[in-house]
Amino acid sequence: MSAILMEGAVTSDLKERLDGLGCELRFGEPLSAYTTFQVGGPADVLALPRDESELEELVERCRSEGLGSTVLGGGANTLVRDGGVRGVVISLSRGFRQIKLRDEPGDITQIESGAGVKIPALVRFAAVGGWGGLECLSGVPGTVGGALAMNAGTGKEFIGDSVERIRWIRFSRGGVERLSAGEIRFSYRNALFPEPGIVAGVCFSVAREDSEKLRTLLQIDAKARRERQPWGMPCAGSIFRNPAGDFAGRLIESAGLKGRRIGGAEVSKVHGNFIVNRGGAKAADVLSLIDEIRAEVERKSHTNLKLELKVIGDEAI
């Protein structure tokens, strides 16, 4: 059977099994438009629920039909292979964007955020309101849900430090639950939940702080990031984790790899731990460049760089 016929059969089967769902479904949707790298093949089906009711219904249908599901946050820190992703890809980019304060805030209170809220919007909300505790997220791309999944932040402070609780749905049984921060195992660039599921919202603990001071700190940080990171170019943030006592960017630069290019993928000339899409890059280009970087750094510095980037999907046939 030809690849085109097989693809058509898959689409027809998925349409039948997902029929009647309230959320928007896009079959064969290219995922390049949903990642900051702007590369990646299609999803069998991209599901775009707008609220918790639609998300619950979607998760329950996937469970009852035995359909595999992959959660795609804001598309930062993610590389989708050129063959795309099988099954159902869930994106909360069409909803889950509410941010609000607890009704009667004191000197310490909570900010409740939907998982689809963009991190810059959350940071601005806190700073303008004079609430401290989320400054470590300044300059972090993507969404709240994605940042939580990778415990984003600086090298010393992380999103997990401010999490009070989350709203989530287990893939195994459905239904929105509350999960306290103590039930999540946060570590460097990772958050381990009791079992696979999807985060719908996050509640952060914040403390009263001078609003002008916060805004100034964020402006200084934003300026520093623009100077030391590739600005305005498609990329996915840091590619490798920093090894203990060192920096991946320094090791890559010392290996003479800044500006190294394969196809449309290039090691940033601004920061060695970033790969940018110079135009027309394929996921295969990025992965080949990653392999070359690792081999060269291993050869010159005897250090095995570990990926911070999340790679999902299948290779192209």
N, C-alpha and C positions, 0 to 999 in steps of 0.2 A: 504494500500500500504506500502511495506517495506521501511525502511529508505534509502536503497541502490537504489531502484527504484525511489524514490522521488528525490534523489540527481541527478540521471541520467537525470530525466526529467527537473530539474532546469538547469543543464549544457547545455542540448540540446536547451532549450528555449533561454538562454543567448547567446549561439553561434550564433543562428539565428538572434537575435536582435542586436548583435554587429558585424555582418558579414561585412567585407569590410573595417574596420578601419585600419589605418596605424600603430598604435602603437602595441607593443607586449601585448598579453593577455595570462594569465595563469589561467586556470580553476581549482578550488579546490586546490589552492596553499596554503600550510601551512604558516601561518604568523609568526611562531616562528623564522624563519630565517631572518625576517625583523624587529625584535624588539631587543633592548639591553637586555631585560629580558630573551630572548630566550624561551618564552612560548607562547602558543596561538594556536587556531584552524585555519581551512582554510578559505580563502575568497571564496565566490562563484566564483568571478573572480578578479584577480589582474591585473590592467592595468598599463603599464610602458611606458608612452609617453617619447620621447626623446627630443622634442622641443615644442615651443609654438604652432606651427601649428598642431601637433598631439594632444596636450592638448586641443586646441580649438575644434577640430573635436570630440574628446572624450566627452567633456562636452556637446556639442550640441547633440550628439547621446543619451547620458543619459537623457538629458532634453526632447528630442522628444519622447523617448521610455518610459518615466516615470520611469526610473530606479534610485533607491536610490544610492547615492555615499558617500563614506567615504574617507577622506584624511589621509594618513599615511605618516608622515614626515620621519625623520631618525629612528623612532622607539624608541627613548628615551622618558622617562616620559610617556610611554604608556603601558597598560596591555590589551592584547587581551584575552577575555574569551575563554574557551576551546571549545565552540560550533562554534567559528569562526564568521565571519562577512558576513551578507547577502548583496546581490547586488554587486556593483562595488567598489573595493578598489583602490584608485589612489595613486601610489607612483612615486615620481620624482627622484628616486635613479638611473635611467639609463641616466639621462641628467641634464640640468639646472645647470651645474657646472662651468660656466665661471665666472671669477673674473677680473675686469678691473678698471683702474683709468679713470677719466674724461680726455679728450684729453690734456688740457692745465692746469695742476694743479698749484695752487698758495699755499699760506700758509693755506688756507682752501679749501677743494675740496670734491669730492664725490667718493666713491667706489661703483661700481655696481656689485652685486652678484646674481647669479642664486639661486633659492630657494633650489636646490639640493646640494649646496656647503656644505661640512662638516664645522662645526663651527671652529675646530682647524685650518683648511686650511685658513679660512678667517682671523682669528686672526694672524696667521703667516704672511700672505700677508701684513697686515697692519703694523705689527711690523718691518718686514724686510725693508719695504719701508719708515719707519719713520713717520707713520701716527697714531696719537692717537685718542682715543674715543671709541675703542672697547675692551679695556682691561677687562671690566666687564664680558666678555664672555670667558675669559681664564678658561679652564677646563670644560666648558659646552659641553656635548655630543650632538649628533644629527646634524641636518641640519639647515640652515638659515631659511627656511620656518617654521620648527617646533619650532625653538627658538623664532621666531616672534609671532607665535600663542599663546605661553605661556608667552611672554614678559620675557624671561630668563635674568638672570644676577645675581648680588649679592643681598644682602638685601637692598642696598641703590642705586645702579645704575643698569639700565636695558637696554636691546637692544632698546627699544622704544625711549630712550633718544637720540639716534644717527640716527634714521630713518628720511630720508628726504621725501621719497615717495616709493611706491611699484607698481609693475605690477601685476595685478590680473584679474581673470575671475569670474564673478558672475554666479552661477549655474542657475539663473532664466532666463538669456538672452544671455549668452556667449559673446565672443569678449574680447580681451585684453584691459584693461583700466589702466590709471594711477590714483593712489589714494594718496593724500598727507597725511603726518603723522597727520595733524590736523583733518583729517576725520576718524581717527582710535582712539577709546577710549582705551587708555592703562591704566591698573591698575595692582595691584600686581598679578603676574603670570597669566595675561590674556590680550588679545587684542580683542576688540570687533569691528568687521567690520560692515558697513552699512547693509549688508545682507550676507547670506552664500555664500562662494566662495572659490577659491583656489589661493594662491599666487605663481606667477611664478618667480618673482625677487624682490630684495630689493635694494634701493639706500641709502647708509649711508653718512652722513656728518662727515668728519674727519678733523683734524688739524695737521699741521706739528709739529713733536715731534722728539727728539733725538732717533735714532734707537737703539743705544746700551742701552740706559736707558730703552726703552720699552722691549727689549729682556731680560734684567736683571730682570725686574719686573715680566715678564711672567714665567721665570725660578723659581723665588722665590715662585710665586703663585702655580706653578705646583708641586713643592716639598712639599708645605704645604698641598695641596689637597691629594697627595699620602699618606701623613702621617695620615691624619684625615678622609679619606674616603676609602671604600673597593676598592682596586686596582686590576684590572685584573679579576674580578668576574662578571658574568652576573647580572645586576641590572638595575634599571630604574631611578637612581638618587633619589632625596628626595621624600619620599612617602607623607608626610603631610606638609601643610603650617605651618610656624611659627606663633603661636598665638601672639597677641599684647603684647609686653614687655617680651617675653620669647622665648625659642627655643624648637621645637618639639623633637629634639634629646635629650635634657637635660631631658625633662619630661619622655621620654621613658626609658632612662637610670635610672632615679630615681625610676621608677616603677619596676626595676629589670628585664627588658625584653630583654636585650642584649643576643644574643645566643638562644632565644626562637625559636623553630622550629616546623613547621607543614609540613609533607611530605618533599619535596625538598626545601621548602622556609624557610629562616632563617633570623631573625633580626641580622643585621651585628654586629659582636663583636668589630668593629672599630668605627662605628657611628650608633647610635640608630635610626636615621631617614632613614636608608637604609635597604631594604630587598634584600637579595641576593639569587640567584638560586644555591643551592649547588649541583645540578644535578638531572635531572628528575622532576623538579618542575612542577606542573600544576597551571593554573590560579586560580583554586579553592583553592589550598594550600595558594597562596598569599592572596586571598580575605579573607579566614578564619583567617589567621594571622593578617591581617589588622583589622578585627572585634575584635579579641582578644586584640590587642594593644589599640584600642580605648576604649574598655570597662575597661581595667585595668587602663589606664591613667585617665579616667573619675572617676573611683572609688577612686584612690589615690590622684589625683591632682585637681579633679573637673573641668577639662578642656576638652572641646569637640574638638578633633582634626579634622580638615577639610582636605580632600584629596587635594594634589597637583597633584598626579598621575591621568592621564586620563584613564578611563576604557571604552573599547568599545567591541561590539560583544554580542553574545548570550551564555548562559550557555549550557553545553553539555546536550544532551537529555538522 
